Amino acid sequence: MCGRVLSVSTYSHQFIKNINHHKDFVLNAIRNLRKPGYNGIHVVYSGFNKAFRDYYEEEPMADVEKLVADNVIVKTPVKGGCDAL
């Protein structure tokens, strides 16, 4: 935190901004990584998991599960992982 003390309101704003950023990352990945004729991506074979880990240095499944719970995306199990639609 570079020695700065964040107030609760500043922290909450940064947290909400970060959540929206993760949502945008996931939705952009689905749009940009899917192959023609497909509605979604395979999270492993498309490189989504690796890209998310490299960018955020955290596991993507918690954010994917949150977006599924909020009905933003749909997740379907497939061989070798899951598809995100």
C-alpha positions as CSV (number, residue, x, y, z in Angstrom):
1,M,0.0,0.0,0.0
2,C,3.0,2.3,-0.2
3,G,2.6,3.5,3.4
4,R,-0.8,5.2,2.6
5,V,-3.8,4.6,4.9
6,L,-7.0,4.2,2.9
7,S,-10.3,5.3,4.3
8,V,-13.2,2.8,4.2
9,S,-14.9,4.8,1.5
10,T,-11.8,4.9,-0.7
11,Y,-11.2,1.2,-0.1
12,S,-14.8,0.3,-1.0
13,H,-14.6,2.4,-4.2
14,Q,-11.4,0.7,-5.3
15,F,-12.9,-2.7,-4.5
16,I,-16.0,-2.0,-6.6
17,K,-13.9,-0.6,-9.4
18,N,-11.7,-3.8,-9.3
19,I,-14.8,-6.0,-9.5
20,N,-16.0,-4.2,-12.5
21,H,-12.6,-4.5,-14.1
22,H,-12.6,-8.3,-13.6
23,K,-16.0,-8.5,-15.1
24,D,-14.9,-6.4,-18.1
25,F,-11.8,-8.6,-18.5
26,V,-13.9,-11.8,-18.5
27,L,-16.5,-10.4,-20.9
28,N,-13.9,-9.1,-23.3
29,A,-12.0,-12.4,-23.2
30,I,-15.2,-14.3,-24.1
31,R,-15.8,-11.9,-27.0
32,N,-12.3,-11.8,-28.3
33,L,-11.1,-15.4,-27.7
34,R,-14.1,-17.3,-29.1
35,K,-13.8,-19.0,-32.4
36,P,-16.3,-18.2,-35.2
37,G,-19.5,-20.2,-34.9
38,Y,-19.1,-20.6,-31.1
39,N,-20.9,-18.7,-28.4
40,G,-18.2,-19.0,-25.7
41,I,-14.7,-20.1,-24.9
42,H,-13.0,-23.1,-23.3
43,V,-11.3,-21.5,-20.3
44,V,-8.2,-23.7,-20.5
45,Y,-7.7,-24.3,-24.2
46,S,-8.4,-20.6,-25.2
47,G,-5.7,-19.4,-22.8
48,F,-8.2,-17.5,-20.6
49,N,-7.0,-19.0,-17.3
50,K,-3.3,-18.3,-18.1
51,A,-4.1,-14.7,-19.2
52,F,-6.2,-14.0,-16.1
53,R,-3.4,-15.4,-13.8
54,D,-0.7,-13.4,-15.6
55,Y,-2.7,-10.2,-15.4
56,Y,-4.2,-10.4,-11.9
57,E,-1.8,-12.9,-10.2
58,E,-4.8,-14.7,-8.8
59,E,-7.1,-17.6,-9.7
60,P,-9.9,-16.9,-12.2
61,M,-12.5,-19.3,-11.0
62,A,-13.6,-17.2,-8.0
63,D,-14.5,-14.4,-10.4
64,V,-16.0,-16.7,-13.0
65,E,-18.2,-18.3,-10.3
66,K,-19.3,-14.8,-9.1
67,L,-20.3,-13.8,-12.6
68,V,-22.2,-17.1,-13.0
69,A,-24.0,-16.4,-9.7
70,D,-24.9,-12.9,-10.8
71,N,-26.3,-14.4,-14.1
72,V,-23.8,-12.4,-16.2
73,I,-22.3,-15.5,-17.9
74,V,-23.1,-19.1,-18.2
75,K,-20.7,-21.9,-17.4
76,T,-21.0,-25.4,-18.8
77,P,-18.8,-28.3,-18.0
78,V,-16.8,-29.8,-20.9
79,K,-13.9,-32.2,-21.3
80,G,-10.7,-30.7,-19.8
81,G,-12.5,-27.8,-18.0
82,C,-15.5,-25.6,-18.7
83,D,-16.9,-23.3,-21.3
84,A,-17.8,-19.7,-20.4
85,L,-20.6,-18.3,-22.5
